[in-house]
Amino acid sequence: MRYTLVLLALLISQLSYAGKGDKLITLDDLYRNNIFSMKSVPGFNAMKDGMRYSKLETKDKNQVVNIYSLADDSWVGTVFNSSMAKVDGKTIRVSGYEFSDDETKLLIKSEPDPVYRHSVFYKTYVYDIANNRMDLLADEKVLHATFSPDGSKVAYVHGNDLHYKDLATGKVTHVTIDGEWNSIINGNCDWVYEEEFGFTRAFQWSPDGKYLAYYRFDERKVPEYTLPIYNGLYPENYKYKYPKAGEPNSIVEIRIHNLADASSVTVNTGKETDQYIPRIKWTKDPSALCVYRLNRLQNHLELLLADARSGVSQVIYTETNKYYIDINDNLEFLPGGNTFIFTSERDKYNHLYSWNWKTRELKELTPGKFDIDQIVGIDTKRKKVYYTAAENSPLERKLFAVNWNGRGKELLTPEDGTHAITSIEGHNYFLDKYSTLNEPPIYYLRDNNGKKVRILEDNIKLALKLEDYALGKLQFTTFKGAYGDDLNAWMITPPNFDKNKKYPVLMFQYSGPGSQQVLDRYSVNNYFWHQMLAQKGYIIVCADGTGTGMRGEEFKKKTYLQLGKLESDDQIAVAKELGKLSYVDKNRIGIWGWSYGGFMSSTCLFKGGDVFKMAIAVAPVSNWRYYDNIYTERYMRTPAENPSGYDNNAPEKMVKNLQGKYLLIHGTADDNVHFQNAVMLTEAMIQADKEFESEYYPDKAHGISGGNTRYHLFNRMTNFILNNL
């Protein structure tokens, strides 16, 4: 087996670096035929025994959930077949499924109806495996259907209220009854929490199933934003609550419902209501809930331990930061009741710590000048924590293990590149999505010593297909930034590159705080479109400037209170360095980006008109005053506190300097970066008597997709580049 794995990995490496054919990439290939799609391991769900996994597959036109052995991929059995599990004679189209903890039931999700970018309503069914019985959970589509720990109940959100259903009796209990659109939300996040704190299901069962802890958002004082939807004779105005920088937030309460007596208590989170509750998490004690409390400036975090019976809380951990504190899911409670392991930047790099709130003992587990990425899992049997880190280089991610006392650190994935790890129950195995800059992902099953057990997916078909195409060389490089830092970058040179010729350069970047576009991972953003442009004679360059991630806190947080300034200075400096290269035409350098990247490409063109010939901005922020408060104030504080930071670095305020060619693109139904940004920027350019081009996409959100949209969008950008660079 080991010999086979090594040979296959070597073959893929050789193939993916080659690409010596003569075929050219077309927009049809990319946005209509999707011929470069990569395979993943869809529907991979490890079972509780840590030895088997389930997979949703199609067999004889039926959808089935099959069980396989992790060790050798042998078929174990089938637990669901859509031909047998029908409701009123109707076959249900499965969009997703979840097991109950005892794996005797399935939640079958169908007919997805997305809400914004993350939440999804589903028609939801409960399937009893032993009895081959399928029952509708609720007549209407619901959010966040979740089994109780013993599988006897399912909680869900409908109509902004939290409910749960007893599966034995069919009785539905209304945990809340005051939910109302644009007013009160129970058990689901408001828009800004969903977008910026990265979670949507705002309730959790206690480990013993006796309590339901849930969020209550009172958003009545949050200003409304209106999105016109152009889908009929008269546009429909969609209104939702969106708190822009400096504006009021929802008042958030954490409540705990006792299923035994139907009583509820409100957790004591203090008298201050202008604050955030970015996470809740049950401890190992089923009657103790951990509640995160973060001040509005997001530089003072407290963890509260709340009693589920009374709501009384105590502070068990406090952290402050002169800049801001990032919120993530890197916190796990250990058995014993008084200790948790978490990540913090308290020593200027993101590291693992253990904290005992009884003894007040804090221990750093992973010291060094590198950043931890994620806690992968806590192994209670071996008393280890598994985590990914960029220990040797910001460009990589590898899997490590360390004992709870900080000793015995092990490197489990030594191969250079990026290892995206999925933990499996029991920690006997891990799923490793491994790739490098030029090698498509291979999905390995590894044991807890890091040994490769087998390959689940190798993407060899994609590697073979790429052999037929004339691909440019993709490689890492560095550039000197505006303030002396060496900036990590990648570069694609055209096929048959000749260093004696002069080439135009298109720069791409995102540049947002803590982001990373330059990583030893396949594939880099918009890779095949960039390869198409390389085939047309362009060099493509991406550099991660000041403020990007995995280089320590100080590098990341230098942009505090002045978003856009240092980042754009770095991109301009990179462009100037490129212009000095013998094979670059310094008069033909352009830049583009999306979202924060569009904000940056606009800023770079307006500040660097002597360097950049053109820029494309897709869905850009044009002034941080127009963006949501959680994200913006984390880095900028409020407009009242920092007016110059907002206005001195806003593209809207820089348009008088526009010299080159500029293309502004936006979706009219963008609920994230509002179309208002494009409108205000357009008005500023009109008043400054500046010529520019624009493209808007009716009823399209921040991703600007659907139907023929992506083809049209990238065709528009391609032609703009060909005509202006």
Buried (B, 14 or more C-beta within 10 A) or exposed (E): EEEEBEEBBEBBBEBBBBBEBEBEBEBEBBBEEEBBEEBEBEBBBBBEEBBBBBBBEEEEEBBBBBBBEBBEEEEBEBBBBBEEBEBEEEBBEBBBBBBBBEBBBBBBBBEEEEBBBEBBBBBBBBBBBEEEEBEBBBEEBBBBBBBBBEBBBBBBBBBBBBBBBBBEEEEBBBBBEEBEEBBBBBBBBBBBBBBBBBBBBBBBBBBBBBBBBBBBBBBEEBEEBEBBBEEEEEBEEEEBBBBBBBBBBBBBBBBBBBBEEEEBBEBBBEEEEEBBBBBBBBBBBBBBBBBBBBBBBBBBBBBBBBBBEEBEBEEBBEBEBEBBBBBBEBBBBBEEEBBBBBBBBBBEBBBBBBBBBEEEEEBBBBEEEBBBBBBBBBBBEBEBBBBBBBBEBBBBBBBBBBBBEBEEBBEBBEBEBBBBBBBBEBBBBBBBBBBBBBBBBBBBBBBBEBEBBBBBBBBBEBBEBBBEBBBBBBEBEBBBBBEEBEBBBBBBBBBEBEEEEEBBBBBBBBBBBBBBBBBBBBBBBBBBBBBBBBBBBBBBBBBBBBBBBBBBBEBBBBBBBBBBBBBBBBBBBBBBBBBEBEBBBBEBBBBBBBBBBBBBBBBBBBBBBEBBBBBBBBBBBBBBBBBBBBBBBBBBBBBEEBEEBBBEBBBBBBBEBBEBBBBBBBBBBBBBBBBBBBBBBBEBBEEEEBEBBBBBBEBBBBBBEEEEBBBBBBBBBBEBBEEBB
